[in-house]
Structure formats: structure tokens, C-alpha cells
Amino acid sequence: MTLTLPGFDLRRVPVADGVTLTAAVGGSGTPVVLLHGFPQTHLMWRHVAADLAADHTVICPDLRGYGASDKPADADGTAYAKRTMAADVVALARALGHEQFALAGHDRGALVAFRAGLDHPQAVTHLALLDILPTLDMWDVLHGASAAVAFHLYLMAQPPGLPERMIAAAADDFFGFFLDVWTKDPEALPADVRAAYLAASRAAVPSFVADYRASAGIDVAHDRADRDAGKQLSMPVTVLQQDWGAALGYDAAALWRAWAPDLCHTTVGCGHFMAEEAPEEVATALRHLLRR
């Protein structure tokens, strides 16, 4: 049985030809969609979603390729483009009766949310992005030995075959490594939640790799085309992230300001899994965003 959010309904919603997402839906009021990251599921929002559901309809899907959502094959390299995954999110919200919604994403979900904000500004009213840089900027700031911190990006960027076999051969070790080293407070990921993440990840190796591979190819092309055209996020944007700029030598707020003129950028002191390590801080930031 899927571990999900207490008090939320778990729904299966078709969003594209042959693709259905599983989403937890709860609360009432103006809609907020929350997108999880790697190597997780919608369960990562359990604290923040419960807080926001007091005033909002909260929609927490598993992204395509993750958790209990469908995992289509990536025949042509577009199935896990962030443009494709962003279209899933807009279709999900529409199917649930919402033409417009606020959107927050963490990690991979934040990359999907970023693309949704650029591609669907008429649908996304407010945008929150947790612990990422846009794909194009991410590759630009990784260089030399410091890039070793992102070894998984390079591994999963390789052509189909070897990355999938290597990860599948030691799946729990691979995914567990990130759950361990990216967390400053291990108690934020209790045993049942950690086990749920590992089980879901173990069952989704090909789609995980396809998601990351897209970020070394088609996602870069989409970001570069938008940057060259001067396209920006038109809605209020909140970014929460660790101080990776200090570690890797870049000005994170300046990079974000180029994409988001209406920006609130905050550096946090918790680990990567901030919705679980500092849920009150995240919920407060989201509530502040929704008032802008």
C-alpha cells in the first residue's frame, strides 16, 4: 500500500496520452500544487501540505516516472523533458477543476515547476522553487573538482544502458546515499518514510535516469532558447536554497534575478530536504509568497 498524506485523498488522474499521475488531494480554498524531488515521492510534503490545507486545496502528485505515477518509456528523449512534465502538472490541475494555481517544487520538481512557470504563465499564479538552479545555470556553475558533488548528474547523463545497470545493481545504496548525505537532520526522514522512498526509487530506475538525462540534453536546449529570447518568469517567485553559491563560487540570487524580476531569495540553514527538515520555515515562505 502506498504511504501517503494523512487526511488526503489519493487519486489517479490521466494527464497525457497513456500517462496517469497519482496525486494526494486535500483541503479547500485556492489551489496550491506541490512537486517533490529526487529520490522521493509526494510524501515529502506531508508536513507542509497539512499546514497549507487549512486554507487551500493542496495537490501533491508523484511526477511522471516517480512513485505511483506512470513511468512511460523514453523512446525519443522527450518523455521526461521538463516541458513534458510541466504539461502534466497543468493538465492535472485542470482535470481537478483549476485553470490557475500556485506552484511549488523541490529539487527535480522545482525544475518542472520552473518550466511550467515559463511555458504556462497564464496558469501559474505564484512560483516557489526549493534548492535548485535552472538547468542551464546549474551546468554553468559546475567546474573542476568541486563538480564532484554532482557526480550523479554526470552519471545519469550518459547514453541509455550503463547508468541504469549500475544504479539497479546497488539501488538502495545509491538512493540511500543521497538521503543520508543531503540531510542535516536524519530524524526528519523516519524509517518508514525512508523505506518508502527507497522502495519507490528501486522500482523506477529507468525513468529516474531518463529524467536526469533530459537535463543534460533537451532541457538545456529549452532553457537556452528562452534565455536567448529574454524570456522571464512573470509571476511572483520565491527561491529557498542552501548556500551552494558560497561552496561553488557563484551569486545564486543574481542568477535567479535574471530569470525572475519579482524575486524573494532566501538562503536556509537546513539540509536539502527542507520541507521535511524545516517545514514551518517552508510553509511560512509559501504563505508569504501567496500574499504577494
C-alpha positions as CSV (number, residue, x, y, z in Angstrom):
1,M,0.0,0.0,0.0
2,T,1.2,3.5,-0.9
3,L,2.3,5.6,2.0
4,T,0.5,8.9,1.6
5,L,-0.6,12.1,3.3
6,P,-3.0,11.6,6.3
7,G,-6.4,13.1,5.6
8,F,-5.7,13.4,1.8
9,D,-7.5,11.5,-0.9
10,L,-5.2,9.6,-3.3
11,R,-6.4,9.9,-6.9
12,R,-5.3,8.6,-10.3
13,V,-5.7,11.3,-12.9
14,P,-5.0,10.9,-16.7
15,V,-2.8,13.8,-17.8
16,A,-1.5,12.8,-21.3
17,D,-1.9,10.1,-23.8
18,G,-1.2,6.9,-21.9
19,V,0.1,8.7,-18.8
20,T,-1.8,8.9,-15.5
21,L,-0.4,10.6,-12.3
22,T,-1.2,9.6,-8.8
23,A,-1.9,12.6,-6.6
24,A,-2.8,13.3,-3.0
25,V,-5.5,16.0,-2.8
26,G,-6.8,17.6,0.4
27,G,-8.0,20.8,2.0
28,S,-10.2,23.5,0.4
29,G,-9.7,27.0,-1.0
30,T,-7.4,28.4,-3.7
31,P,-5.2,25.7,-5.2
32,V,-1.6,25.0,-4.5
33,V,0.3,22.3,-6.3
34,L,3.4,20.8,-4.6
35,L,6.0,18.9,-6.6
36,H,8.5,16.5,-5.0
37,G,12.2,15.9,-5.8
38,F,14.7,13.1,-6.0
39,P,14.8,10.4,-4.7
40,Q,11.3,11.0,-3.2
41,T,7.6,11.0,-3.7
42,H,4.7,13.3,-2.8
43,L,5.2,12.1,0.7
44,M,8.0,14.7,1.3
45,W,5.3,17.4,1.5
46,R,3.4,15.7,4.4
47,H,4.1,18.5,6.9
48,V,3.8,21.5,4.6
49,A,0.7,20.1,2.9
50,A,-1.1,19.6,6.2
51,D,-0.3,23.2,7.1
52,L,-1.5,24.7,3.8
53,A,-4.6,22.5,3.6
54,A,-6.2,24.6,6.4
55,D,-6.7,27.4,3.8
56,H,-6.0,25.9,0.4
57,T,-6.8,23.0,-1.9
58,V,-3.4,21.2,-1.9
59,I,-2.5,18.9,-4.7
60,C,0.6,16.7,-4.3
61,P,1.3,14.4,-7.3
62,D,4.0,11.9,-7.9
63,L,5.8,13.2,-11.0
64,R,5.7,11.0,-14.1
65,G,8.3,8.4,-13.7
66,Y,8.2,8.5,-9.9
67,G,6.3,6.9,-7.0
68,A,2.9,5.5,-8.0
69,S,2.6,7.6,-11.2
70,D,3.0,6.0,-14.6
71,K,6.6,5.5,-16.0
72,P,6.4,5.7,-19.8
73,A,9.4,4.5,-21.8
74,D,11.5,7.3,-23.2
75,A,11.7,6.3,-26.8
76,D,12.8,9.7,-28.3
77,G,14.3,11.6,-25.4
78,T,11.2,13.8,-24.8
79,A,9.2,11.8,-22.4
80,Y,11.0,13.3,-19.4
81,A,11.7,16.7,-20.8
82,K,10.7,19.2,-18.1
83,R,8.4,20.8,-20.8
84,T,6.5,17.5,-21.0
85,M,6.4,17.0,-17.2
86,A,5.2,20.6,-16.8
87,A,2.4,20.0,-19.2
88,D,1.4,17.0,-17.0
89,V,1.1,19.4,-14.0
90,V,-1.1,21.9,-15.8
91,A,-3.3,19.0,-17.1
92,L,-3.6,17.6,-13.6
93,A,-4.7,20.9,-12.1
94,R,-7.2,21.4,-15.0
95,A,-8.6,17.9,-14.6
96,L,-9.2,18.7,-10.9
97,G,-11.0,21.9,-11.8
98,H,-8.3,24.5,-11.6
99,E,-7.3,26.6,-14.5
100,Q,-4.9,28.7,-12.3
101,F,-2.9,27.6,-9.3
102,A,0.2,28.4,-7.2
103,L,3.1,26.0,-7.7
104,A,5.9,25.0,-5.5
105,G,8.6,22.4,-6.4
106,H,11.6,20.9,-4.7
107,D,14.7,19.6,-6.5
108,R,13.6,17.8,-9.7
109,G,10.0,19.0,-9.0
110,A,11.4,22.6,-8.9
111,L,12.9,22.1,-12.4
112,V,9.4,21.0,-13.6
113,A,7.9,24.0,-11.8
114,F,10.4,26.4,-13.3
115,R,9.5,25.1,-16.8
116,A,5.8,25.3,-16.0
117,G,6.2,29.0,-15.0
118,L,7.9,29.8,-18.3
119,D,5.6,27.7,-20.5
120,H,2.3,28.3,-18.8
121,P,2.3,31.8,-17.2
122,Q,-1.4,32.1,-17.6
123,A,-1.9,29.1,-15.3
124,V,0.9,29.6,-12.7
125,T,0.0,32.5,-10.4
126,H,2.8,32.2,-7.9
127,L,6.0,30.1,-8.0
128,A,8.3,28.7,-5.3
129,L,11.5,26.8,-6.1
130,L,13.4,24.9,-3.4
131,D,17.1,24.2,-3.6
132,I,17.8,24.3,-7.4
133,L,19.3,26.5,-10.1
134,P,17.8,26.5,-13.5
135,T,19.3,23.7,-15.6
136,L,21.3,25.9,-17.8
137,D,22.8,27.8,-14.9
138,M,23.4,24.6,-13.0
139,W,25.7,23.2,-15.6
140,D,27.5,26.5,-16.0
141,V,28.5,26.7,-12.3
142,L,29.8,23.1,-12.1
143,H,33.5,23.0,-12.9
144,G,36.7,21.4,-11.7
145,A,37.0,19.2,-8.7
146,S,34.0,21.0,-7.0
147,A,31.7,19.4,-9.6
148,A,32.3,16.0,-7.9
149,V,29.4,16.9,-5.5
150,A,27.1,16.5,-8.5
151,F,28.6,13.2,-9.8
152,H,25.1,11.7,-10.2
153,L,24.3,14.4,-12.8
154,Y,27.2,13.2,-15.0
155,L,26.5,9.5,-14.4
156,M,22.8,9.8,-15.5
157,A,23.7,12.0,-18.4
158,Q,25.3,9.0,-20.2
159,P,23.6,7.2,-23.0
160,P,21.0,4.6,-22.1
161,G,22.2,1.3,-20.8
162,L,25.2,1.6,-18.4
163,P,23.8,4.1,-15.9
164,E,20.6,2.1,-15.5
165,R,22.5,-1.2,-14.9
166,M,25.0,0.4,-12.5
167,I,22.3,2.0,-10.4
168,A,20.0,-1.0,-10.4
169,A,22.8,-3.2,-9.2
170,A,23.0,-1.3,-5.9
171,A,19.8,0.7,-5.9
172,D,19.3,1.0,-2.1
173,D,23.0,2.0,-1.7
174,F,22.8,4.6,-4.5
175,F,19.5,6.3,-3.4
176,G,20.2,5.9,0.3
177,F,23.5,7.8,-0.2
178,F,21.6,10.9,-1.2
179,L,19.0,10.5,1.6
180,D,21.9,10.4,4.0
181,V,24.4,13.0,2.8
182,W,21.8,15.6,1.8
183,T,20.1,15.6,5.2
184,K,21.4,17.6,8.2
185,D,18.7,16.2,10.5
186,P,18.4,12.4,10.0
187,E,15.3,12.3,12.2
188,A,13.5,14.3,9.5
189,L,13.3,11.1,7.5
190,P,11.9,8.5,9.8
191,A,12.4,4.8,9.0
192,D,9.0,4.2,7.3
193,V,9.4,7.3,5.1
194,R,13.0,6.4,4.2
195,A,11.9,2.8,3.3
196,A,9.0,4.2,1.2
197,Y,11.5,6.4,-0.8
198,L,13.9,3.5,-1.3
199,A,11.2,1.1,-2.5
200,A,9.7,3.7,-4.9
201,S,13.2,4.6,-6.2
202,R,14.2,0.9,-6.7
203,A,11.1,0.4,-8.9
204,A,11.8,3.5,-11.1
205,V,15.5,3.4,-12.1
206,P,15.0,3.7,-15.9
207,S,12.6,6.7,-15.5
208,F,14.8,8.4,-13.0
209,V,17.8,8.2,-15.3
210,A,15.7,9.4,-18.2
211,D,14.6,12.4,-16.2
212,Y,18.2,13.3,-15.4
213,R,19.4,12.5,-18.9
214,A,16.9,15.1,-20.2
215,S,18.5,17.7,-18.1
216,A,21.8,17.2,-19.9
217,G,20.1,17.5,-23.3
218,I,16.6,18.7,-24.2
219,D,16.1,20.7,-21.1
220,V,19.3,22.7,-21.7
221,A,18.1,23.4,-25.2
222,H,14.8,24.7,-23.9
223,D,16.4,26.9,-21.3
224,R,19.0,28.3,-23.7
225,A,16.3,29.2,-26.2
226,D,14.3,31.0,-23.5
227,R,17.4,32.8,-22.2
228,D,18.4,33.9,-25.7
229,A,14.9,35.2,-26.2
230,G,15.0,37.1,-22.9
231,K,12.0,35.2,-21.5
232,Q,11.4,35.6,-17.8
233,L,9.1,34.4,-15.1
234,S,6.2,36.9,-14.9
235,M,4.7,35.8,-11.6
236,P,6.0,36.4,-8.0
237,V,8.8,33.9,-7.4
238,T,10.3,32.7,-4.1
239,V,13.5,30.7,-4.0
240,L,14.8,28.9,-0.9
241,Q,18.2,27.2,-1.2
242,Q,21.2,26.2,0.7
243,D,24.3,28.3,0.4
244,W,25.7,26.4,-2.7
245,G,26.8,29.7,-4.1
246,A,29.4,30.1,-1.4
247,A,30.5,26.5,-1.9
248,L,30.8,26.6,-5.7
249,G,31.6,30.3,-6.2
250,Y,28.6,32.0,-7.7
251,D,25.9,34.5,-6.7
252,A,22.7,32.5,-6.5
253,A,20.4,35.4,-6.1
254,A,21.9,37.2,-9.1
255,L,21.4,34.1,-11.3
256,W,17.8,33.8,-10.2
257,R,17.1,37.6,-10.7
258,A,18.0,37.2,-14.4
259,W,15.0,34.8,-14.7
260,A,12.6,36.2,-12.1
261,P,12.3,40.0,-11.8
262,D,9.8,39.7,-8.9
263,L,12.0,37.6,-6.7
264,C,12.3,36.8,-3.0
265,H,15.5,34.8,-2.5
266,T,16.4,33.2,0.9
267,T,19.3,31.1,2.0
268,V,18.3,28.5,4.5
269,G,20.4,26.8,7.2
270,C,18.8,23.3,7.0
271,G,19.7,20.5,4.7
272,H,18.5,19.8,1.1
273,F,15.2,18.1,2.3
274,M,14.0,21.4,3.7
275,A,10.2,20.6,3.5
276,E,10.9,17.8,6.0
277,E,13.8,19.3,8.0
278,A,12.3,22.8,8.3
279,P,8.6,22.5,7.4
280,E,7.5,25.6,9.4
281,E,10.0,27.7,7.6
282,V,8.9,26.4,4.2
283,A,5.2,26.8,4.9
284,T,5.8,30.3,6.2
285,A,7.7,31.2,3.0
286,L,4.9,29.8,0.9
287,R,2.2,31.7,2.7
288,H,4.2,34.9,2.3
289,L,4.5,34.2,-1.5
290,L,0.8,33.6,-1.8
291,R,0.1,37.1,-0.3
292,R,2.4,38.8,-2.9
